[in-house]
């Protein structure tokens, strides 16, 4: 089995549609407006050429309505540029691996390509490795992906957006955290 799952040119990515359990968000690389060069008055030197257009990632749809963290998008682009498999998994177990139907999807639009690259993904547990299928390559080949790479490909909201910080009034004597891995309680 080839270890490289994806090797997309991250500079050619124009848009990303992401679906994770319970949420969907779309990102687009858009050209920012640059000020037009002023026309010189008669006898003045020609103005400097207009600067190259600047492109910036923005939220096209979905999201919490807060600022986008560029590092989160950069992490997704890095994984798309060099997504590696740690192993292959049994395609007969797609449902057990969260792939039938897929728990996570990425649709990546590349410059010069009409059809987007689709990435279908799932995982058995929130802390474990993920599983990926690239239908355009081979819909029956299920790749196992290390949890670190999977988490960069499908980051948490806090890794993509500036989330509001909770305001807590008074003296905190108990703090309880519940997550997929379990529950932790801190007391003062």
C-alpha angles and dihedrals in degrees: 000000000000110000095212110085099172132012103174121164100249090204090063096054110114103169141009127199112194130188122187127169106302097356142073128189135173127206127195133189104229132183112244118225114259122200114261117248114256118245109244120240117245111289094018123117118261113269121252113272116271113269119258112271113266118226122205135182114245137175107260096182139354125010129117095285094252131115118297118238109227091206090063091055090044090055092052091048091049091053091047088051094053114009108168131194122225092195144333125261133211109273089210087069096058093122092050090049094052094254102110096087098008115245092205132030136183123191110192120195113205126197111260095016123102098197118058122232109252123212117190116192145172143163137209094224135010095247099041136083120294132231125224136193124189103200094195091057101039122331091201098052112095115194123202111221126195113253092243092058092042091052091052091049092048105025126187118259091255090059091053104036140037100248123201115260116234116249112224119193122201133010114324113220100166132034121185125191121190122185142148091280093053142272132307127189125196120192132185 
